[in-house]
Amino acid sequence: MLQFRNITVTPSDPVVDWGVEGLLTAIERGGIEHWSSILREVQRAVSAEFREELEEALAIADGGGKYVLQRALLREDESPEQRVQRRLRQSFRATGFSQQRFADELGTSQPRLSTYLSGKVVPSASLLEHAEVIAGRRRSALV
């Protein structure tokens, strides 16, 4: 159970009231439920003051949810097109295939796959879904 020390707020208070010390404690000693609460607050487009407190806490933090929160915050700034590109690249890397083999599995050409991976062209939702299925099958086969 997460507990704050030497501050007047508790983990049950609103996240925006935690301040740097509360955020730091939640990042380092909290769990996914606390990190999720922080991210939900970020998604609400909260005040610049809260965002600054969070950035300060992340700069000080060691371990815990620091890496999780930093990655999630980076993704907050992604456009939908960038998210699609990231997911396609993750699927491609997860297979361990060459671009040619992955393109063949997807039913497209290697040059076209290259435009998707570089972000020059956004693939269809069905192609992205198919890529994720291929990656999932490949992961299962390797286990």
C-alpha positions as CSV (number, residue, x, y, z in Angstrom):
1,M,0.0,0.0,0.0
2,L,1.4,3.3,-1.1
3,Q,1.9,5.9,1.7
4,F,3.2,9.5,1.5
5,R,5.5,10.8,4.2
6,N,6.1,14.3,5.3
7,I,3.4,15.8,3.1
8,T,-0.2,16.7,3.9
9,V,-1.8,14.8,1.0
10,T,-2.6,11.1,0.8
11,P,-2.7,8.8,-2.3
12,S,-6.5,8.9,-2.1
13,D,-6.4,12.7,-2.7
14,P,-6.6,14.0,-6.4
15,V,-3.4,13.4,-8.3
16,V,-3.1,17.1,-9.1
17,D,-2.8,17.8,-5.4
18,W,0.1,15.4,-4.8
19,G,2.9,17.8,-5.7
20,V,6.4,16.8,-6.6
21,E,7.0,14.7,-3.5
22,G,3.7,12.8,-3.9
23,L,4.3,12.2,-7.6
24,L,7.9,11.1,-6.8
25,T,6.7,8.6,-4.2
26,A,4.1,7.2,-6.6
27,I,6.6,6.9,-9.4
28,E,9.2,5.1,-7.3
29,R,7.2,3.1,-4.8
30,G,3.7,2.9,-6.4
31,G,2.4,0.4,-8.8
32,I,0.5,0.4,-12.1
33,E,-2.7,1.8,-10.5
34,H,-0.8,4.9,-9.3
35,W,1.0,5.4,-12.6
36,S,-2.3,5.0,-14.5
37,S,-3.8,7.7,-12.2
38,I,-1.0,10.0,-13.1
39,L,-1.4,9.3,-16.9
40,R,-5.2,9.9,-16.6
41,E,-4.5,13.2,-15.1
42,V,-2.1,14.1,-17.9
43,Q,-4.8,13.1,-20.5
44,R,-7.2,15.5,-18.9
45,A,-5.1,18.4,-20.3
46,V,-4.4,19.6,-16.8
47,S,-2.6,22.7,-15.7
48,A,0.9,23.6,-16.8
49,E,1.8,23.6,-13.1
50,F,0.9,19.9,-12.7
51,R,2.9,19.0,-15.9
52,E,5.9,20.9,-14.5
53,E,5.6,19.0,-11.2
54,L,5.5,15.7,-13.0
55,E,8.5,16.6,-15.1
56,E,10.4,17.5,-12.0
57,A,9.5,14.3,-10.3
58,L,10.5,12.2,-13.3
59,A,13.8,14.0,-13.5
60,I,14.5,13.1,-9.8
61,A,13.0,9.6,-9.8
62,D,15.0,6.3,-9.9
63,G,13.4,3.1,-11.2
64,G,9.9,2.3,-10.4
65,G,7.5,3.7,-12.9
66,K,9.9,6.3,-14.3
67,Y,10.5,4.4,-17.6
68,V,6.8,3.5,-18.0
69,L,5.6,7.0,-17.5
70,Q,8.3,8.6,-19.7
71,R,7.3,6.2,-22.6
72,A,3.6,6.8,-22.1
73,L,4.1,10.6,-22.0
74,L,6.1,10.5,-25.2
75,R,3.2,8.6,-26.8
76,E,0.8,11.3,-25.6
77,D,2.4,13.7,-28.1
78,E,2.2,11.2,-31.1
79,S,-0.2,11.8,-33.9
80,P,-2.4,8.9,-35.0
81,E,-0.2,8.4,-38.0
82,Q,2.9,8.2,-35.8
83,R,1.1,5.6,-33.6
84,V,0.4,3.5,-36.7
85,Q,4.0,3.7,-37.8
86,R,5.3,2.8,-34.4
87,R,3.0,-0.2,-34.1
88,L,3.9,-1.4,-37.6
89,R,7.6,-1.1,-36.8
90,Q,7.1,-3.0,-33.5
91,S,5.4,-5.8,-35.4
92,F,8.1,-5.9,-38.0
93,R,10.9,-6.0,-35.4
94,A,9.1,-8.7,-33.4
95,T,9.1,-11.1,-36.3
96,G,12.8,-10.9,-36.9
97,F,12.0,-11.1,-40.7
98,S,13.8,-9.2,-43.4
99,Q,11.7,-6.5,-45.0
100,Q,11.2,-8.6,-48.1
101,R,9.9,-11.6,-46.1
102,F,7.6,-9.4,-43.9
103,A,6.3,-7.7,-47.1
104,D,5.6,-11.1,-48.6
105,E,3.7,-12.2,-45.5
106,L,1.7,-9.0,-45.6
107,G,0.9,-9.4,-49.3
108,T,2.7,-6.2,-50.3
109,S,6.0,-5.2,-51.9
110,Q,9.2,-4.5,-50.1
111,P,9.3,-0.9,-51.5
112,R,5.7,-0.3,-50.3
113,L,6.5,-1.7,-46.9
114,S,9.5,0.6,-46.7
115,T,7.2,3.6,-47.2
116,Y,5.0,2.4,-44.4
117,L,7.9,1.9,-42.0
118,S,9.4,5.3,-42.8
119,G,6.1,7.0,-42.3
120,K,5.9,8.4,-45.8
121,V,2.6,6.4,-46.4
122,V,0.1,5.4,-43.7
123,P,-1.0,1.8,-44.2
124,S,-4.6,0.7,-43.9
125,A,-6.0,-0.5,-40.6
126,S,-6.4,-4.0,-42.1
127,L,-2.7,-4.1,-43.0
128,L,-1.7,-3.0,-39.6
129,E,-3.9,-5.6,-38.0
130,H,-2.5,-8.3,-40.3
131,A,1.1,-7.2,-39.3
132,E,0.2,-7.5,-35.6
133,V,-1.3,-11.0,-36.2
134,I,1.9,-12.1,-38.0
135,A,4.0,-10.7,-35.2
136,G,1.9,-12.5,-32.6
137,R,2.1,-15.8,-34.5
138,R,5.9,-15.4,-34.8
139,R,6.2,-14.7,-31.0
140,S,4.1,-17.8,-30.2
141,A,6.2,-20.0,-32.5
142,L,9.4,-18.8,-30.8
143,V,8.1,-19.7,-27.3
